[in-house]
Amino acid sequence: YSYGLGNKLGINFKKSLQLFEESISIGYAPAAIFAATIHYHGWGDKKNLKEANKLVKKGIELEIEKYAEIYCDDYAEIALGWMYYFGIEVIEDNEKAFTFFERAALKGNPTGQHNLAVLSMSGIGKYKNDHSFIFNMLHASSLQCHSLAQRSLGGLYYQGKYITQDLNKAYYWFSEGAKQNDPETQFLLGLLYQNGDGFAADPIKAIEWYQKASENGHSDANNNLGAFYESGYGVEIDISKAEYYYSLGAEKENAISLFNLAFMYTYGDQVPKDFKKAINWWEKASNLGDVCSQYELGLIFFKEMKISNKININL
């Protein structure tokens, strides 16, 4: 559980799943739901909804509700809250999800505190207009080293939402989350250093955090590293590294990385033009809804159609 959220150990989803499987083998129902959560979100790997559903069924088979209602197990309460929030093997019910998260939160469970705050920010439950309560829940969870809460708290300070904007505190909490190997927080920290919000931009530090996020499989970080190496921002231009990082992003179905790869193969001066590869990337990005890729692909087919028509006329 701690490997999945940081909690001083650093996020390691592979290790987390391994330990959950050991707990499932001895009949601990909440472990099945937490393992399902990882597969459901695709944390550390691609989403696997089939496996997530299978694990939730296992949790129900192991009597997850008994752990919550009879044993008052806060991990079981969190697990049930997650099941009801996403509607996995139960009818989706935000109010029930809120109730289970609240029960865990009031026991001091950091995940319960974080999830209760997130639902409240989404307009769910009795605390939705209580900004002080939301902040206090995130702060309490963050002090227990919950990486997602630290990211959320950093976001509140950065946006000045519910509290007075404080970029120093935003950077502090983003840094705390990033140190725990949370790839999304590492990416956000890199983005802040890239843009220089509140201080001078620092591309070297941006690359440092993008690199860490990339090592944890963050597709946007891969894309941004590719752009840095292609443009020479903060590093020497290295097209082979740009292509490498764009390809990593493309493997995760990042539409911008797919677009950038296709653009390199279509218009780039520093790589051999390869329209077959380019069209393959344009099509994949187009299928993901990328408007720019759809335009480029349409333009290519339009040009081919014009050439074909000219040939027919000449014949």
Disulfide bonds with the S-S distance in Angstrom:
none
